[in-house]
Amino acid sequence: MLDGDLVDTAFTTAQLAELERTLMRAGESTGAHFSAYVGKLPARRDSALSIHRQLDDPDMSVLVAVDPESRFVEVVTGAIVRDHLDDQSCRLACLTMTSRFAIGDIAAGIRDGIIVLGDHARSLRVLHTDLPD
Amino acid sequence: MNPSGLQLLLLVIGIPAVVVLVVVLATLAPGWTRAGRYRPGEPWNYEPIIINGRAGTDVKAAISVTAAGEFSEGRDLTIAKEGGASARW
């Protein structure tokens, strides 16, 4: 859930609600827990990893961390989620996000990135349902 | 009845000018209503926010640990147990 004070954020309430819905939906379809962080990441990936390890179940969590000022995005997948959501898919999600970030649309970029991550993780989960030729 | 010179001027210049004005306003007006929208390259002067995170996640503490250099496990993705990707724009 959102952590209460929405006053000092760059996002509107509608954007935050949409992001939360997207994160929840991705979580429901994959079984993983999706979170997003927007703010400064002074040590880049280390900072993202440090936040990721504060989540409830890091091994089953995916974190999208964005530093708009330094213009970089980090996707961190937990040790278990990593088996269902490969790094290649994360790179694709990063590409999707950065194309939106480049025009200043941070919220839409995160939303689109989460959708890509959710779709790719889900597609791996249903491979066993494919019928052999 | 033939239009006078002033009426002709209004027809030929006035109507296209009004159309152009309406198009320009329709294009620019949404931007005026989103005055607070972030633009690339501007400083990010907002509180850090975590969405759908654990209640009580101390983001600032997590960040300050890495800023002080006390946490540096993620530089090599091949040995980290976590996966993922990074990108710049």
Backbone of each chain as ProteinMPNN parsed JSONL, in Angstrom:
{"seq_chain_A": "MLDGDLVDTAFTTAQLAELERTLMRAGESTGAHFSAYVGKLPARRDSALSIHRQLDDPDMSVLVAVDPESRFVEVVTGAIVRDHLDDQSCRLACLTMTSRFAIGDIAAGIRDGIIVLGDHARSLRVLHTDLPD", "coords_chain_A": {"N_chain_A": [[0.854, -1.2, 0.0], [0.269, 2.343, -0.319], [2.343, 4.648, 1.381], [0.931, 6.539, 3.025], [1.564, 9.726, 3.318], [0.981, 11.664, 0.645], [1.556, 14.081, -0.24], [3.992, 15.41, -0.889], [4.903, 14.482, -3.413], [5.772, 13.847, -6.846], [3.713, 12.907, -8.213], [0.272, 12.605, -9.192], [-2.719, 11.841, -7.304], [-4.287, 10.128, -8.784], [-2.426, 9.023, -10.551], [-0.77, 7.647, -8.76], [-2.579, 5.805, -7.751], [-3.128, 4.35, -10.044], [-0.616, 3.278, -10.576], [-0.295, 1.668, -8.34], [-2.363, -0.159, -8.716], [-1.463, -1.394, -11.073], [0.902, -2.578, -10.161], [-0.132, -4.345, -8.264], [-1.698, -5.973, -9.902], [0.226, -7.15, -11.558], [1.543, -8.587, -9.624], [-0.457, -10.387, -8.808], [-0.789, -11.915, -11.098], [1.61, -13.195, -11.401], [2.554, -14.179, -9.015], [4.617, -13.1, -7.685], [5.968, -10.32, -5.739], [5.477, -7.02, -6.502], [7.103, -3.888, -6.433], [7.624, -0.325, -6.482], [10.047, 2.232, -6.553], [10.715, 5.66, -6.283], [13.043, 8.106, -6.393], [16.068, 9.468, -4.973], [19.05, 7.647, -5.753], [21.839, 7.19, -4.536], [23.987, 5.375, -4.638], [23.46, 4.003, -6.872], [22.912, 0.857, -8.169], [23.48, -0.526, -5.844], [22.065, 0.933, -3.936], [19.47, 0.41, -4.811], [19.384, -2.35, -4.405], [19.647, -2.425, -1.65], [17.248, -1.263, -0.806], [15.51, -3.139, -1.896], [16.064, -5.356, -0.309], [14.83, -4.657, 1.98], [12.219, -5.205, 1.65], [9.227, -7.208, 2.263], [9.444, -10.019, 1.513], [12.146, -10.557, 0.111], [13.269, -12.432, -1.721], [11.143, -13.175, -3.27], [10.398, -10.899, -4.519], [10.056, -8.074, -6.731], [11.673, -5.16, -7.617], [11.314, -1.962, -8.928], [13.348, 0.646, -9.372], [13.723, 4.075, -9.612], [15.671, 6.848, -10.451], [15.046, 9.928, -11.127], [16.486, 12.316, -11.348], [19.216, 11.68, -11.686], [18.854, 10.183, -13.837], [18.581, 7.304, -14.182], [17.52, 3.878, -14.137], [16.781, 1.051, -12.166], [16.187, -2.381, -12.116], [15.378, -4.838, -9.866], [15.393, -8.212, -9.239], [14.283, -10.781, -7.099], [15.944, -13.694, -5.627], [14.418, -16.028, -6.085], [12.366, -15.185, -7.8], [13.883, -14.536, -9.956], [14.259, -16.842, -11.426], [11.932, -17.021, -12.83], [11.672, -14.707, -14.152], [13.641, -13.484, -16.344], [16.863, -11.81, -16.823], [17.028, -10.677, -19.305], [14.399, -10.03, -19.987], [14.014, -8.078, -18.092], [15.738, -6.145, -19.026], [14.418, -5.443, -21.349], [12.125, -4.325, -20.255], [13.311, -2.136, -19.019], [14.092, -0.688, -21.248], [11.624, -0.034, -22.317], [10.689, 1.605, -20.273], [12.589, 3.717, -20.193], [12.158, 5.018, -22.596], [9.854, 6.385, -22.129], [10.55, 7.872, -19.876], [12.347, 9.632, -20.951], [10.854, 11.651, -22.018], [9.905, 12.809, -19.817], [7.817, 11.556, -18.553], [7.377, 10.022, -15.929], [5.665, 8.436, -14.293], [4.041, 7.047, -16.16], [6.025, 5.658, -17.472], [7.003, 3.899, -15.516], [4.692, 2.431, -15.062], [4.318, 1.191, -17.62], [6.649, -0.305, -17.736], [6.311, -2.102, -15.604], [4.147, -3.512, -16.547], [5.297, -4.834, -18.732], [7.174, -6.423, -17.37], [5.437, -7.996, -15.818], [4.007, -9.346, -17.819], [6.017, -10.864, -19.06], [6.953, -12.493, -17.0], [4.656, -13.899, -16.462], [4.242, -15.255, -18.864], [6.218, -17.154, -18.791], [5.311, -18.733, -16.75], [3.152, -20.104, -17.813], [4.081, -21.829, -19.704], [4.026, -24.595, -19.569], [1.519, -25.249, -20.325], [1.406, -25.259, -23.014], [0.674, -27.101, -25.927], [2.28, -29.988, -27.316], [3.686, -30.088, -30.664]], "CA_chain_A": [[0.0, 0.0, 0.0], [0.999, 3.595, -0.257], [2.724, 4.945, 2.758], [0.281, 7.689, 3.652], [1.674, 11.116, 2.866], [1.122, 11.784, -0.799], [1.605, 15.512, -0.52], [5.233, 15.875, -1.457], [5.362, 13.629, -4.491], [5.582, 14.448, -8.159], [2.605, 12.217, -8.869], [-1.086, 12.893, -8.741], [-3.343, 10.71, -6.618], [-4.741, 9.191, -9.819], [-1.238, 8.302, -11.048], [-0.339, 6.716, -7.719], [-3.56, 4.72, -7.686], [-2.938, 3.522, -11.234], [0.627, 2.524, -10.383], [-0.528, 0.625, -7.341], [-3.187, -1.187, -9.383], [-0.604, -2.129, -12.011], [1.817, -3.402, -9.357], [-0.918, -5.424, -7.661], [-2.114, -6.884, -10.973], [1.416, -7.92, -11.944], [1.785, -9.526, -8.529], [-1.475, -11.441, -8.816], [-0.638, -12.806, -12.248], [2.895, -13.896, -11.39], [2.853, -14.757, -7.707], [5.704, -12.324, -7.072], [5.524, -9.045, -5.174], [6.071, -5.927, -7.277], [7.122, -2.572, -5.791], [8.342, 0.694, -7.244], [10.653, 3.304, -5.752], [11.133, 6.828, -7.06], [13.801, 9.024, -5.541], [17.514, 9.434, -5.207], [19.777, 6.381, -5.57], [23.223, 7.687, -4.585], [24.94, 4.321, -5.01], [22.821, 3.309, -7.993], [22.345, -0.487, -7.969], [23.597, -0.877, -4.423], [20.937, 1.551, -3.241], [18.263, -0.342, -5.192], [19.462, -3.652, -3.71], [19.426, -2.183, -0.23], [15.796, -1.084, -0.638], [14.891, -4.435, -2.212], [16.231, -6.27, 0.838], [13.937, -4.222, 3.061], [10.849, -5.634, 1.364], [8.783, -8.313, 3.11], [10.038, -11.282, 1.095], [12.995, -10.113, -1.003], [13.488, -13.46, -2.742], [9.947, -13.261, -4.12], [9.997, -9.52, -4.844], [10.653, -7.334, -7.847], [11.673, -3.719, -7.338], [11.713, -1.029, -9.99], [13.828, 1.847, -8.688], [13.997, 5.124, -10.6], [16.24, 8.119, -9.985], [14.797, 10.83, -12.262], [17.486, 13.383, -11.452], [20.43, 11.111, -12.278], [18.395, 9.536, -15.069], [18.78, 5.88, -14.373], [16.506, 2.987, -13.578], [17.294, -0.257, -11.77], [15.193, -3.422, -11.822], [15.985, -5.875, -9.026], [14.532, -9.386, -9.056], [14.744, -11.639, -6.011], [16.613, -14.938, -6.013], [13.432, -16.997, -6.609], [11.694, -14.572, -8.963], [14.85, -14.51, -11.054], [14.069, -18.041, -12.245], [10.722, -16.856, -13.636], [11.742, -13.423, -14.852], [15.08, -13.408, -16.632], [17.459, -10.47, -16.929], [16.724, -10.168, -20.653], [13.075, -9.391, -19.89], [14.193, -6.856, -17.303], [16.356, -5.151, -19.918], [13.345, -4.986, -22.238], [11.292, -3.426, -19.445], [14.085, -0.899, -18.85], [14.022, 0.036, -22.528], [10.262, 0.515, -22.386], [10.569, 2.693, -19.31], [13.442, 4.871, -20.512], [11.58, 5.775, -23.713], [8.862, 7.286, -21.507], [11.25, 8.783, -18.963], [13.056, 10.637, -21.744], [9.964, 12.802, -22.252], [9.492, 13.313, -18.514], [6.616, 10.882, -18.049], [7.919, 9.016, -15.01], [4.615, 7.51, -13.843], [3.648, 6.17, -17.273], [7.161, 4.783, -17.745], [7.017, 2.818, -14.52], [3.514, 1.591, -15.342], [4.581, 0.365, -18.795], [7.704, -1.258, -17.39], [5.727, -3.14, -14.748], [3.307, -4.355, -17.42], [6.219, -5.709, -19.48], [7.716, -7.414, -16.418], [4.352, -8.914, -15.471], [3.697, -10.187, -18.983], [7.094, -11.824, -19.31], [6.976, -13.476, -15.92], [3.473, -14.743, -16.604], [4.362, -16.15, -20.011], [7.044, -18.292, -18.371], [4.542, -19.594, -15.858], [2.155, -20.912, -18.511], [4.716, -22.606, -20.771], [3.68, -26.012, -19.468], [0.193, -25.494, -20.893], [1.51, -25.374, -24.47], [0.58, -28.483, -26.398], [3.368, -30.318, -28.256], [3.262, -30.132, -32.073]], "C_chain_A": [[0.881, 1.238, 0.0], [1.261, 3.956, 1.188], [2.179, 6.277, 3.268], [0.496, 9.007, 2.954], [1.979, 11.216, 1.38], [1.383, 13.223, -1.206], [2.852, 15.883, -1.313], [5.769, 14.925, -2.516], [5.09, 14.335, -5.811], [4.338, 13.894, -8.829], [1.258, 12.671, -8.328], [-1.636, 11.651, -8.042], [-3.779, 9.657, -7.633], [-3.569, 8.363, -10.357], [-0.775, 7.261, -10.037], [-1.287, 5.519, -7.624], [-3.387, 3.777, -8.87], [-1.682, 2.662, -11.107], [0.416, 1.376, -9.4], [-1.356, -0.519, -7.925], [-2.33, -2.054, -10.292], [0.335, -3.069, -11.261], [1.078, -4.596, -8.757], [-1.293, -6.472, -8.712], [-0.939, -7.768, -11.411], [1.717, -8.967, -10.879], [0.808, -10.685, -8.546], [-1.243, -12.432, -9.951], [0.656, -13.621, -12.201], [3.185, -14.619, -10.072], [3.992, -14.053, -7.009], [5.13, -11.029, -6.492], [6.251, -7.926, -5.912], [5.974, -4.619, -6.494], [7.883, -1.599, -6.694], [8.864, 1.756, -6.289], [11.036, 4.442, -6.688], [11.805, 7.809, -6.111], [15.283, 8.88, -5.832], [18.089, 8.041, -4.922], [21.269, 6.716, -5.637], [24.244, 6.638, -5.002], [24.357, 3.428, -6.102], [22.31, 1.93, -7.62], [22.432, -0.921, -6.507], [22.433, -0.298, -3.628], [19.646, 0.794, -3.546], [18.234, -1.693, -4.478], [19.155, -3.498, -2.23], [17.932, -1.993, 0.066], [15.079, -2.415, -0.863], [14.954, -5.379, -1.014], [15.404, -5.848, 2.044], [12.496, -4.673, 2.829], [10.522, -6.889, 2.169], [9.472, -9.636, 2.792], [10.925, -10.996, -0.12], [13.162, -11.157, -2.107], [12.327, -13.564, -3.729], [9.502, -11.882, -4.613], [10.741, -8.974, -6.053], [10.555, -5.853, -7.504], [12.109, -2.951, -8.581], [12.087, 0.273, -9.292], [14.267, 2.874, -9.729], [14.572, 6.354, -9.908], [16.115, 9.126, -11.132], [15.892, 11.875, -12.444], [18.772, 12.869, -12.101], [20.136, 10.334, -13.547], [18.853, 8.097, -15.195], [17.713, 5.08, -13.645], [17.156, 1.641, -13.287], [16.105, -1.199, -11.551], [15.911, -4.499, -11.029], [14.979, -7.008, -8.871], [15.129, -10.266, -7.965], [15.268, -12.972, -6.511], [15.637, -15.968, -6.6], [12.75, -16.442, -7.853], [12.603, -14.621, -10.186], [14.695, -15.717, -11.985], [12.867, -17.904, -13.181], [10.746, -15.586, -14.476], [13.219, -13.146, -15.135], [15.55, -11.969, -16.848], [17.167, -9.831, -18.292], [15.371, -9.442, -20.66], [13.163, -8.086, -19.101], [14.813, -5.754, -18.157], [15.308, -4.573, -20.88], [12.426, -4.002, -21.506], [11.992, -2.085, -19.235], [14.004, -0.031, -20.103], [12.658, 0.7, -22.684], [10.139, 1.735, -21.473], [11.356, 3.926, -19.743], [12.887, 5.678, -21.687], [10.52, 6.741, -23.201], [9.545, 8.324, -20.614], [11.899, 9.938, -19.741], [12.177, 11.842, -22.054], [9.358, 13.286, -20.933], [8.297, 12.612, -17.905], [7.022, 9.702, -17.162], [6.857, 7.969, -14.65], [4.228, 6.529, -14.947], [4.776, 5.201, -17.61], [7.2, 3.601, -16.79], [5.853, 1.855, -14.803], [3.784, 0.642, -16.517], [5.646, -0.699, -18.503], [7.176, -2.413, -16.554], [4.873, -4.095, -15.59], [4.187, -5.332, -18.202], [6.757, -6.812, -18.565], [6.654, -8.465, -16.074], [4.034, -9.871, -16.604], [4.76, -11.256, -19.187], [7.185, -12.881, -18.216], [5.803, -14.425, -16.076], [3.65, -15.737, -17.752], [5.232, -17.351, -19.669], [6.23, -19.276, -17.538], [3.568, -20.49, -16.607], [2.762, -21.74, -19.648], [4.26, -24.066, -20.759], [2.309, -26.309, -20.062], [0.242, -25.611, -22.413], [1.472, -26.836, -24.891], [1.734, -28.776, -27.349], [2.826, -30.399, -29.68], [3.06, -31.563, -32.553]], "O_chain_A": [[2.078, 1.176, 0.283], [0.497, 3.61, 2.09], [2.913, 7.052, 3.881], [-0.293, 9.384, 2.087], [3.078, 10.897, 0.924], [1.424, 13.539, -2.395], [2.761, 16.6, -2.309], [6.956, 14.598, -2.518], [4.301, 15.277, -5.891], [3.949, 14.36, -9.899], [1.129, 13.066, -7.169], [-1.09, 10.555, -8.172], [-3.662, 8.456, -7.389], [-3.699, 7.161, -10.588], [-0.431, 6.137, -10.401], [-0.859, 4.379, -7.443], [-3.485, 2.559, -8.725], [-1.674, 1.488, -11.475], [0.892, 0.26, -9.613], [-1.087, -1.692, -7.665], [-2.443, -3.279, -10.292], [0.541, -4.211, -11.67], [1.592, -5.714, -8.743], [-1.222, -7.676, -8.467], [-1.094, -8.974, -11.607], [2.1, -10.095, -11.193], [1.193, -11.833, -8.325], [-1.467, -13.632, -9.796], [0.776, -14.632, -12.894], [3.974, -15.562, -10.036], [4.306, -14.369, -5.861], [3.97, -10.688, -6.721], [7.481, -7.885, -5.944], [4.919, -4.276, -5.962], [8.673, -2.002, -7.548], [8.188, 2.127, -5.329], [11.609, 4.216, -7.754], [11.198, 8.278, -5.148], [15.688, 8.251, -6.81], [17.675, 7.356, -3.987], [21.894, 6.543, -6.683], [25.247, 6.959, -5.64], [24.716, 2.258, -6.232], [21.369, 1.82, -6.833], [21.544, -1.61, -6.004], [21.882, -0.961, -2.75], [18.827, 0.564, -2.656], [17.185, -2.127, -4.004], [18.484, -4.34, -1.632], [17.42, -2.499, 1.065], [14.163, -2.773, -0.122], [14.003, -6.113, -0.743], [15.291, -6.594, 3.017], [11.651, -4.537, 3.714], [11.418, -7.553, 2.691], [10.016, -10.294, 3.68], [10.491, -11.177, -1.258], [13.194, -10.815, -3.289], [12.504, -13.986, -4.872], [8.37, -11.715, -5.068], [11.874, -9.352, -6.35], [9.487, -5.356, -7.147], [13.132, -3.252, -9.196], [11.235, 0.925, -8.69], [15.075, 2.579, -10.61], [14.032, 6.835, -8.911], [16.977, 9.175, -12.009], [16.19, 12.274, -13.569], [19.348, 13.536, -12.961], [21.047, 9.885, -14.243], [19.447, 7.715, -16.204], [17.097, 5.54, -12.683], [17.976, 1.153, -14.065], [15.137, -0.843, -10.879], [16.939, -5.016, -11.467], [13.852, -6.792, -8.426], [16.342, -10.47, -7.919], [15.066, -13.338, -7.669], [15.999, -16.703, -7.518], [12.578, -17.153, -8.843], [12.13, -14.735, -11.317], [14.967, -15.625, -13.183], [12.791, -18.587, -14.202], [9.941, -15.415, -15.392], [13.946, -12.641, -14.28], [14.752, -11.049, -17.03], [17.074, -8.609, -18.413], [15.226, -8.378, -21.262], [12.472, -7.114, -19.406], [14.461, -4.582, -18.029], [15.312, -3.379, -21.181], [12.007, -2.987, -22.064], [11.357, -1.032, -19.268], [13.868, 1.19, -20.027], [12.555, 1.845, -23.124], [9.563, 2.756, -21.849], [10.852, 5.047, -19.669], [13.116, 6.884, -21.772], [10.315, 7.804, -23.787], [9.168, 9.496, -20.599], [11.984, 11.065, -19.252], [12.686, 12.931, -22.322], [8.413, 14.076, -20.93], [7.808, 13.022, -16.852], [7.011, 8.547, -17.59], [7.119, 6.768, -14.697], [4.103, 5.329, -14.704], [4.524, 4.058, -17.99], [7.403, 2.458, -17.198], [6.017, 0.635, -14.782], [3.517, -0.557, -16.428], [5.551, -1.836, -18.963], [7.549, -3.566, -16.77], [4.875, -5.308, -15.38], [3.86, -6.513, -18.319], [6.791, -7.984, -18.941], [6.936, -9.663, -16.044], [3.817, -11.062, -16.381], [4.443, -12.414, -19.454], [7.468, -14.045, -18.5], [5.94, -15.627, -15.848], [3.267, -16.902, -17.644], [5.016, -18.445, -20.192], [6.43, -20.489, -17.609], [3.187, -21.54, -16.09], [2.028, -22.292, -20.468], [4.125, -24.693, -21.81], [1.964, -27.47, -20.283], [-0.74, -26.008, -23.041], [2.136, -27.691, -24.304], [2.13, -27.899, -28.117], [1.66, -30.733, -29.89], [2.704, -31.781, -33.711]]}, "seq_chain_B": "MNPSGLQLLLLVIGIPAVVVLVVVLATLAPGWTRAGRYRPGEPWNYEPIIINGRAGTDVKAAISVTAAGEFSEGRDLTIAKEGGASARW", "coords_chain_B": {"N_chain_B": [[-25.281, 40.291, -52.895], [-22.298, 42.017, -52.848], [-19.435, 41.534, -50.746], [-18.038, 44.057, -48.619], [-14.818, 45.752, -48.539], [-13.741, 45.488, -45.955], [-15.235, 43.399, -44.896], [-14.467, 41.362, -46.605], [-11.801, 41.152, -45.931], [-12.041, 40.213, -43.338], [-13.192, 37.731, -43.819], [-11.218, 36.404, -45.321], [-8.836, 36.592, -43.833], [-9.504, 36.774, -41.096], [-11.141, 34.484, -40.34], [-9.426, 32.175, -40.87], [-7.431, 32.921, -39.052], [-8.735, 32.739, -36.585], [-9.244, 30.005, -36.53], [-6.626, 28.982, -36.459], [-5.821, 30.032, -33.988], [-7.532, 28.675, -32.225], [-6.599, 26.047, -32.568], [-3.96, 26.304, -31.667], [-4.399, 27.003, -28.973], [-5.728, 24.698, -28.084], [-3.654, 22.929, -28.237], [-1.713, 23.915, -26.47], [-2.988, 24.408, -24.014], [-3.448, 22.058, -22.291], [-0.887, 21.706, -21.232], [-0.539, 23.977, -19.665], [-2.241, 23.504, -17.59], [-0.969, 21.488, -16.307], [1.124, 22.402, -14.635], [2.909, 21.607, -12.665], [4.229, 19.435, -13.619], [6.898, 17.124, -14.04], [9.908, 17.825, -15.737], [12.368, 16.545, -17.986], [15.701, 16.569, -16.809], [15.394, 18.499, -14.9], [15.913, 19.27, -11.37], [15.112, 16.741, -8.93], [13.035, 17.38, -6.663], [11.559, 16.036, -4.629], [10.082, 14.076, -2.024], [11.428, 10.806, -1.39], [9.653, 7.97, -2.599], [7.958, 4.931, -2.013], [6.101, 2.56, -3.662], [3.563, 0.272, -3.137], [5.136, -1.049, -1.358], [6.595, -2.603, 1.602], [4.851, -1.902, 4.58], [6.159, 0.633, 6.536], [8.694, 0.516, 5.543], [11.95, 1.611, 5.649], [13.118, 3.698, 3.696], [14.898, 5.819, 3.517], [16.876, 5.158, 5.364], [17.875, 2.834, 4.195], [18.948, 3.878, 1.894], [20.856, 5.646, 2.892], [22.737, 3.96, 4.011], [23.944, 2.839, 1.759], [24.929, 5.104, 0.58], [26.938, 5.769, 2.287], [28.748, 3.894, 1.677], [28.714, 1.434, 2.9], [27.518, -0.742, 1.956], [27.904, -2.799, -0.643], [27.228, -4.816, -2.687], [26.112, -5.204, -5.083], [27.403, -4.621, -7.439], [28.473, -6.385, -9.271], [26.632, -8.165, -11.372], [26.761, -10.821, -12.055], [27.579, -12.293, -9.888], [25.874, -11.618, -7.89], [23.028, -12.627, -5.96], [20.602, -11.677, -6.602], [18.715, -10.764, -9.524], [18.138, -8.858, -12.557], [18.151, -5.639, -14.182], [19.749, -2.693, -15.564], [19.466, 0.714, -16.602], [20.095, 3.733, -18.426], [18.955, 7.053, -19.255]], "CA_chain_B": [[-24.594, 41.484, -52.409], [-20.851, 41.807, -52.751], [-18.904, 41.985, -49.465], [-17.179, 45.239, -48.678], [-13.396, 45.442, -48.348], [-13.488, 45.052, -44.569], [-15.837, 42.059, -44.745], [-13.608, 40.436, -47.35], [-10.593, 40.975, -45.115], [-12.428, 39.339, -42.211], [-13.416, 36.374, -44.332], [-9.98, 35.781, -45.832], [-7.795, 36.532, -42.797], [-10.088, 36.607, -39.758], [-11.582, 33.105, -40.059], [-8.244, 31.306, -40.67], [-6.714, 33.3, -37.824], [-9.477, 32.168, -35.453], [-9.011, 28.551, -36.552], [-5.25, 28.761, -35.991], [-5.808, 30.349, -32.562], [-8.193, 27.563, -31.512], [-5.695, 24.885, -32.614], [-2.822, 26.594, -30.78], [-4.882, 26.909, -27.583], [-6.015, 23.29, -27.779], [-2.372, 22.232, -28.087], [-0.933, 24.403, -25.33], [-3.751, 24.495, -22.765], [-3.202, 20.972, -21.333], [0.411, 21.934, -20.593], [-0.674, 25.015, -18.635], [-2.939, 22.95, -16.42], [-0.059, 20.566, -15.623], [2.291, 23.245, -14.381], [3.848, 20.956, -11.78], [4.759, 18.211, -14.198], [8.355, 17.044, -14.085], [10.524, 17.858, -17.062], [13.689, 15.915, -17.931], [16.837, 17.429, -16.529], [15.15, 19.321, -13.704], [16.199, 18.559, -10.111], [13.985, 15.983, -8.39], [12.916, 17.895, -5.294], [10.423, 15.402, -3.967], [10.409, 13.022, -1.053], [11.43, 9.467, -1.994], [8.389, 7.269, -2.37], [7.908, 3.524, -2.419], [4.707, 2.213, -3.939], [3.301, -1.151, -2.922], [6.226, -1.606, -0.552], [6.204, -3.038, 2.951], [4.532, -0.794, 5.479], [7.255, 0.927, 7.454], [10.006, 0.392, 4.898], [12.733, 2.826, 5.884], [13.867, 3.914, 2.464], [16.01, 6.751, 3.752], [17.953, 4.415, 6.033], [18.452, 1.92, 3.208], [19.741, 4.69, 0.972], [22.016, 6.25, 3.563], [23.74, 2.897, 4.178], [24.709, 2.682, 0.516], [25.637, 6.358, 0.31], [28.141, 5.763, 3.116], [29.65, 2.868, 1.162], [28.724, 0.256, 3.778], [26.799, -1.813, 1.273], [28.345, -2.768, -2.041], [27.178, -6.195, -3.169], [25.375, -5.313, -6.334], [28.11, -4.083, -8.609], [28.67, -7.452, -10.251], [25.366, -8.897, -11.481], [26.976, -12.246, -12.267], [27.759, -12.996, -8.617], [24.783, -11.275, -6.975], [21.945, -13.608, -6.026], [19.489, -11.004, -7.249], [18.868, -10.489, -10.943], [17.559, -7.592, -12.954], [18.808, -4.888, -15.247], [19.912, -1.261, -15.323], [19.481, 1.513, -17.837], [20.149, 5.197, -18.301], [18.293, 7.723, -20.38]], "C_chain_B": [[-23.099, 41.187, -52.259], [-20.325, 42.299, -51.401], [-18.0, 43.194, -49.652], [-15.732, 44.817, -48.44], [-13.096, 44.909, -46.964], [-14.03, 43.642, -44.334], [-14.977, 41.001, -45.45], [-12.344, 40.107, -46.556], [-10.871, 40.029, -43.946], [-12.585, 37.894, -42.666], [-12.1, 35.675, -44.656], [-8.921, 35.617, -44.74], [-8.37, 36.178, -41.429], [-10.439, 35.164, -39.439], [-10.39, 32.158, -39.931], [-7.482, 31.634, -39.392], [-7.396, 32.717, -36.592], [-9.237, 30.656, -35.368], [-7.621, 28.227, -36.009], [-5.161, 28.983, -34.48], [-6.405, 29.206, -31.738], [-7.265, 26.345, -31.455], [-4.518, 25.086, -31.655], [-3.233, 26.455, -29.312], [-5.132, 25.456, -27.188], [-4.728, 22.506, -27.55], [-1.663, 22.623, -26.793], [-1.667, 24.322, -23.995], [-3.497, 23.329, -21.803], [-1.886, 21.14, -20.586], [0.322, 22.963, -19.471], [-1.33, 24.444, -17.381], [-2.064, 21.959, -15.669], [1.244, 21.283, -15.311], [3.347, 22.525, -13.554], [4.519, 19.733, -12.365], [6.283, 18.273, -14.316], [8.852, 17.082, -15.525], [11.942, 17.301, -16.968], [14.794, 16.934, -17.686], [16.642, 18.336, -15.322], [15.552, 18.557, -12.447], [14.943, 17.874, -9.586], [13.846, 16.36, -6.911], [11.692, 17.327, -4.577], [10.927, 14.356, -2.975], [10.484, 11.682, -1.782], [10.135, 8.738, -1.661], [8.527, 5.819, -2.803], [6.439, 3.143, -2.536], [4.562, 0.706, -3.864], [4.451, -1.831, -2.162], [5.707, -2.089, 0.789], [5.908, -1.818, 3.809], [5.698, -0.58, 6.436], [8.633, 0.736, 6.847], [10.769, 1.701, 5.062], [13.673, 3.051, 4.704], [15.088, 4.787, 2.715], [17.184, 6.056, 4.431], [18.661, 3.498, 5.044], [19.377, 2.676, 2.257], [21.007, 5.202, 1.652], [23.112, 5.22, 3.798], [24.602, 2.781, 2.924], [25.496, 3.946, 0.197], [26.939, 6.417, 1.104], [29.134, 4.676, 2.689], [29.707, 1.616, 2.018], [28.049, -0.95, 3.132], [27.206, -1.772, -0.185], [28.401, -4.185, -2.594], [26.636, -6.302, -4.574], [26.136, -4.913, -7.576], [28.316, -5.147, -9.68], [27.421, -8.332, -10.299], [25.575, -10.401, -11.575], [27.165, -13.0, -10.953], [26.652, -12.677, -7.611], [23.679, -12.313, -7.086], [20.703, -13.005, -6.662], [19.779, -10.826, -8.733], [18.317, -9.115, -11.273], [18.316, -6.933, -14.077], [18.892, -3.42, -14.846], [19.846, -0.534, -16.657], [19.575, 2.987, -17.492], [19.343, 5.795, -19.433], [18.761, 9.144, -20.486]], "O_chain_B": [[-22.708, 40.214, -51.614], [-20.724, 43.371, -50.947], [-17.31, 43.347, -50.66], [-15.461, 43.648, -48.168], [-12.294, 43.989, -46.807], [-13.4, 42.811, -43.679], [-14.792, 39.893, -44.945], [-11.885, 38.966, -46.513], [-10.056, 39.17, -43.611], [-12.163, 36.962, -41.982], [-11.897, 34.511, -44.312], [-8.195, 34.624, -44.72], [-7.792, 35.378, -40.693], [-10.072, 34.663, -38.376], [-10.334, 31.396, -38.966], [-6.951, 30.743, -38.729], [-6.729, 32.256, -35.666], [-9.051, 30.102, -34.284], [-7.458, 27.313, -35.2], [-4.507, 28.216, -33.774], [-5.866, 28.82, -30.701], [-7.157, 25.69, -30.418], [-4.129, 24.172, -30.929], [-2.509, 25.866, -28.51], [-4.784, 25.038, -26.084], [-4.701, 21.547, -26.779], [-1.087, 21.778, -26.107], [-1.03, 24.181, -22.951], [-3.342, 23.565, -20.605], [-1.785, 20.753, -19.422], [1.01, 22.85, -18.457], [-1.016, 24.847, -16.261], [-2.363, 21.615, -14.526], [2.327, 20.826, -15.678], [4.54, 22.785, -13.708], [5.295, 19.064, -11.684], [6.867, 19.307, -14.64], [8.281, 16.447, -16.412], [12.643, 17.551, -15.987], [14.813, 18.012, -18.279], [17.607, 18.877, -14.783], [15.538, 17.326, -12.446], [13.835, 18.374, -9.778], [14.453, 15.744, -6.034], [10.898, 18.065, -3.995], [12.038, 13.838, -3.086], [9.695, 11.435, -2.695], [9.594, 8.881, -0.564], [9.135, 5.519, -3.831], [5.644, 3.375, -1.625], [5.343, -0.038, -4.455], [4.694, -3.029, -2.313], [4.513, -1.992, 1.072], [6.632, -0.823, 3.764], [6.164, -1.525, 7.072], [9.635, 0.788, 7.559], [10.293, 2.764, 4.664], [14.838, 2.656, 4.715], [16.173, 4.527, 2.193], [18.343, 6.328, 4.118], [19.888, 3.394, 5.048], [20.437, 2.185, 1.87], [22.089, 5.193, 1.065], [24.294, 5.564, 3.788], [25.823, 2.644, 3.004], [26.583, 3.885, -0.377], [27.916, 7.026, 0.669], [30.217, 4.552, 3.26], [30.635, 0.818, 1.889], [28.018, -2.04, 3.703], [26.889, -0.814, -0.891], [29.471, -4.695, -2.927], [26.691, -7.367, -5.189], [25.563, -4.871, -8.664], [28.33, -4.835, -10.871], [27.176, -9.135, -9.398], [24.687, -11.177, -11.223], [26.941, -14.209, -10.897], [26.503, -13.37, -6.605], [23.416, -12.828, -8.172], [19.855, -13.721, -7.194], [20.936, -10.747, -9.148], [18.06, -8.306, -10.381], [19.035, -7.588, -14.83], [18.212, -2.965, -13.927], [20.138, -1.107, -17.707], [19.185, 3.42, -16.409], [19.077, 5.139, -20.44], [18.319, 9.875, -21.373]]}, "name": "protein", "num_of_chains": 2, "seq": "MLDGDLVDTAFTTAQLAELERTLMRAGESTGAHFSAYVGKLPARRDSALSIHRQLDDPDMSVLVAVDPESRFVEVVTGAIVRDHLDDQSCRLACLTMTSRFAIGDIAAGIRDGIIVLGDHARSLRVLHTDLPDMNPSGLQLLLLVIGIPAVVVLVVVLATLAPGWTRAGRYRPGEPWNYEPIIINGRAGTDVKAAISVTAAGEFSEGRDLTIAKEGGASARW"}
